[in-house]
Amino acid sequence: MNKTKKIRRYNYPAGMERQILRKMPKLMVAATVIPLMMSVIVRVLPMNDAAAHVGKQLTSIDIFSIAIAVTAWTALFTVAIGCFVVVIMKGPRLLADSYHLKESNRPKTNAEFNRE
């Protein structure tokens, strides 16, 4: 016999944590593409500096874009872990069978007086 049952009376909208988890793949792609585009744009646009300075600038911009991407991934991964923990802690809504105590802090009803 199943002592718990799912509550189906109320249909609540998804919490903020589920909405964030659903957006996570798009955010990860954006966190990858935006720094990558920064590096590509610098290579496409011409620079009027000496060759030694151009190579140094490209290397610096590549390092900067990789740092931005890794920082964004770390932040998004941390938020995703937090959302996952909230989803797990909420769990399914279950309703357990009630268990009435004889020695409770409430007055007895007429039916309880009649049984004694």
Residue pairs with C-beta under 8 A, 6 or more apart in sequence:
3 96
3 97
4 94
4 95
4 96
4 97
5 94
5 95
6 92
6 93
6 94
6 95
7 93
7 94
7 95
15 86
15 87
15 90
17 82
17 83
17 84
17 86
17 87
18 83
18 87
20 79
20 80
20 83
21 80
21 83
21 84
21 87
24 76
24 79
24 80
24 83
27 76
28 73
28 76
31 69
31 72
31 73
31 76
32 69
32 73
34 68
35 65
35 66
35 68
35 69
35 72
36 65
36 69
38 61
38 64
38 65
38 68
39 61
39 62
39 65
42 57
42 58
42 61
43 58
47 53
47 54
47 57
49 57
